[in-house]
Amino acid sequence: MLTFYPGPSKVYPEVRDYMAMAYDEGILSIPHRSDRFVQLSRNVVGLLRKKLNIPQDYYIFFVSSATECWEIIAQSLTRKKSYHLYNGAFGEKWLQYVRKIRPEAKGFKFGVNDEIPVKDLDADADTELVCITQNETANGTQIKETTILNLFNRYRDALVAVDATSSMAGISLKYIKADIWYASVQKCFGLPAGLGIMVCSPRTIFRAKEINERGHYNSLVTLYEKMLNFQTTNTPNVLNIYLMQQVMEQRAPIKTIDHDIVKRSQDLYEFFDLFTAFTPLVTNPEVRSNTVITLQGSEKLVDEIKRNALRHEIILGNGYGNWAKNTFRIANFPAISDDEFKILKHFFLSNYE
């Protein structure tokens, strides 16, 4: 069975062997306060810095998921107000979740074919945090690095937080252009669900210390203090951290992966332009995602395509949010091979050209 589902998505084939290695090496039973875990944690942090080009002065934390990051960011980095820019379901969900913690959080919605109008934004002067979804998995859009930098420069007194769940480890991110980046590993990392990575700038840690919120197990200042010794506040997903070590050791640097992913996404968009019964949801090439391709058609056709693909042992991603019924999504993640995309293309050419 081939899966192009955009998360949880395909894991690297080697993960099967790595899981057996973890069992044989006793990884599943090591205490998370042990020297052995500390060394594992230290190794993974070093690999993430090296392979993803994360700056040396940025801090890396292990959490349970990107969703947990919503909570950490709201409770530990804002006293009252954040400003959320979104065009899809996941960016909007982030805002809705934060409002349960900080009711004064505000949002700005923009169109799927639009770039964020940075000059026209009207965030309140006391906004503490600007939140964006770099790659909106619900509709297959992405925010360019120049836009992120423009936001960073315009709101210098606020921190900039970036949901990079469908792009971290798949495309090259310029971490110095924002303060907080986070992702779950079940997408571009090619790992099983159950682990998240959070990357924070020095001024993020300064803000966390300034607020000094310590009321939760995942309070950022406590995470920071534990990670100074490469430890965690709670018992983490040790198996997934071990799997990440094995995968990251074998992976190419992010610039190489980025080149391959972008090239393949361009090829996929050109390929799907051949069809008329269904078309890319995002018509503006400037904001199209390189890692999640979203195609739209009639509800009847979309349902038929997904069912037919399943009969050919191909899993396509369902639509999501406002586009749940009239779109399907295709993950373009590093763990999916070129040969698998050849099979996918053959399926469409044989059935829908």
N, C-alpha and C positions, 0 to 999 in steps of 0.2 A: 504494500500500500504506500503510495506517494502522498505526502502531505505538504500543501502549500498554505496551510492555515497560519494566519499571522500572529499566533500566540495563544496558548503554548504551541510552539512550532517544532519543526524537526530538530532533534539533537544530533550532534556529530556522531557518526557511526562508532567511533572509538570509545564513546562513553560506556558502551557495554563492557568493554575490556577494563576500562578505568574503574568501574563499579566492582568488578571482581578483584582488581588490585587493591581497592580500598578495604574490602573484606579480608583479603589475605594478609594485608599489612596491619590489620587491627585498628584501622582509622575509625571505624564505626563505634569503637568503645573508648576512645581516648577522652580524658577529662578536658573540659574547655579552659581550665586554669593551668594545665600542664605545660611544661617546656616544649613538648612536642607540638601542641596546638599553637603556641606562640610562634614557633619556627615556621609552621605552615602558614599562619596568618601573615607573618613578615614576608615570606616568599611570594605569596599571592599579591600583596600590596606592591611589592617591587616589580612583579610581572605586569601588573596593571599600569603602573607608571611607564614602564619600558614599552609595552606593546601598544598602549593607547595614547601615548604622549601626554600623560597627565603631569602637570608641573610639579616640581619637587616640593614646593611650599603649599600645595593643596593637600587636604586631608582626605583619607578614604575610609569609609565605614561600611561594615556589613550589617544589613538589616534584612527583614523578612520579605519585603516587596516594595514596589514603587508606591503602592497605596499607603503603606506605613509612612513613607516619606511625606505624604500630605500632612499627616498628623504631626510628625516631628517638626516640620517647617513651621506649621501654624502655631504650635504651642511654645516652641523654643526660640523663634526668631521674629515674632510679632507680638506687640502688646495689644494692638487694636485693629490694624487695617492692612490688608494686602489688595493688590489690583491685578485681576486675572484677565488675560487676553486670550480668546479662544474662538475656534470656528467649528468645533466638533464635540462629540459626546464626552471624550475623556477630559478635555480641558474644562468643559462645563461641570463635569462630576467633581473635579478638583475644587472648583469654586463652591459648589454646593456642600461638599464635605467641610471645607474650611469655615463656612458660615455657621456650622454647628459649634465651632470652637471660638471663632471671631466673627460675630454677627455683622460687623461693619464692613466686612470684605466686599469689594465692588468688582464688577465685571464689565468687559467690553467685548461684544461679539462682532466678528468680521466675516466676510464671505469666503467660501471655499476657493474662489479664484482670485482673491485679493491678497495683497501683501499688507502687513500691519501698517497703518498710516501713522507712523511714529510722531510726526510733527503735529498731527491733529489730536493726539490723545489728551485727555483732560483729567489725569490722575490728581487727586487731592494732594495738597502740599505736605500733609502728614502721612502719606503712603510710605510704609516701611519696606514693602516687598512687591516686586513686579514678577508675575508668574506667567510663563508661556509653555506651550507644548511644542517642542521642536519638531516632532514628527507625530501628527495626529493619526493614530491607527484607525480611527473610525471612518475617515474619508480619504486617506492617502494624500495628505498635504504635508508640506514641511516649511519651516521658517529658515531663511538664508542666514548665514553667519553675519553678513553685513547688517541685517535688520537687528540681530541680537546685539551687535556692537553699538548700533544707534540707540537702542533702548538703554544699554549700559551707560552710554555717555550722557543721555538726556536725564536719566534719573540717578544721578551720582550719589545722592544721599540714601537711596533705597538699594536693597540687595536685589539681584536678578536671579530667579530660580527657574530652572529648565527641566521639564520632563523630557528625557531622552530615551524613553523605554524602547521605542522601535528603531532607534538609531545608534545608541552607544554600542561599540564594538562592531558596527557595520559600516559607518562612515566616519571620516575624520572630523572630530569636533575640536573647536578652538576653546579650550576650557578657560583660558584667561579672559575671555570676553563675557563671562558671567560668573556668579558667585556659587551657585548650587546647581549641581547636575545629578540626576538620579535615573536609575533604570532597574527593571527586573531582568533576570538572566534567561528567561524562556523564549527570547526572541533572537537578537543578533549574536548573543553569546553562545547559542546552540547548546544550552544546558537545560536540565529539568527545572520546572517551576519550584519556588520555595526559597529564593535568595534574591536580595536586592543589593545594589551598590549605590552609595551616596558619596559624592565628591564635593568638598567644600573649600572655599577660598579662605585665606587668613582673616579677611575682614568678616567673614561669616562666623568664624570662631570667636572673634572679638565681640560681635553682636550677641552671640550665645552667652558668653561670659558676662556681658553687661546686663542682660536680662536675668541671667542666672536662674532659669526655670529648672527645678529639680523634682517636680512632682510626679514624674512618670518614669517607668523603667527605661524608656527610650528617649529621655530628655537629652538634647544634643550635647550639653555641657558634660553630662555624665558619660555619654558615648565617647566624647573627646578624651576625657581623663582616662578611661579604660584603654582606649586605642593608643595612648602614648606608650603602653606596654604590649601593644598588639593583642589586646584582649577585648572581649565584648561584655555588655552589661547583663546579658542573659545567655543561656545555652544556645549557640547558633546552629545553623545547618552545616555541621562539620563535613558531612559527605559532599555537599554541593561546593563547599569551599575547596575541598580536595579535588573534586572534578574540575573546578575552574583552574586550579594549578596545572593539572595535566593538559587541559585544552590550551591554555594560554602559552604553555611552553612550546607547543607544536604549531601555533598559529603564526602567520606572517605579521609584520608590523602593520599598523592600521592604515598607513598610506597606501600600501599594496592592496589591502582588502578594499579600501575605499575606491581605488581605481577600478577594480574588478566589478564591484557592486554598481557603481555609476555607469560603467560601460554596459553592463547587462541590463540595467533599467532602461537605458536609452534604446537598446535593442528590443526590449519587450514593448515599450510604448510604440515603436515603429511597427512592430509585428501586429499589435492590436489595432493599429490604424487601418489595417487591411479589411477589417470587418465593419459592417454597417448595422447589423441587428443589435449590436451592443458597442458601446464606446467608452473611453476613459471618462470617469466622473469629473475629473479636474482637467479643464481645457487650457488653463494657463501653464505653460511649461515651466515658468519661473517658480511656481509654488508646488509642483508635483513632487511627491515623495519618491526617493530612490529605493526605498526598502519595502513599501507597501503600495502595490498597484491596485487601484479600485476601478472596477468596470460597471457601467450601468446599462440597464435594458428594461424591458417590460417585466412586471412581476412574474408573469407566466413563463417567459423565456429564462429569466434568472433561475427560477426554481427548476426548470427542465435541465438547464446546463449543469447545475450542481448535482442533480440526481443522475444524469447521464455520466458525469465525471466519476461519481461514486461507483457506478457499474463497471467503469474501466479502472477501478482501484486508484482513483485520484481524489484527494480531499481538497476542495476549494474553501476559502474562508467565507462565512456568511457576511451579509451586510450588517451594519451596526448603526444604532441610533436612528436618526431621521432617514437613513438610507438602508434600513434593515431589510426591506423587501425587494427593492429594485436595484440592488448592487451585490456584487460578490468581490472578494478581495484575494489577492495573490501575494504571498510573502516572497520577497527577494532578499533572503537572509543568507549569510555566508555558508551555513551548514548545508544548504540545498545546492546540489551539484549542477553543472552545466548539462550533463546528460539527462538529468531529471527534467530540466526545462525543455530539452529536445522532445521528450515524451509528451510534455504538456502541449507544446506547439503542434505536434502531430495530432493530438486529440482534437484541437480546435480546427485545424486545417481539414481533417477528415470528416468532421461533423457539422461545421458551421460556415465554411467558406462559401 
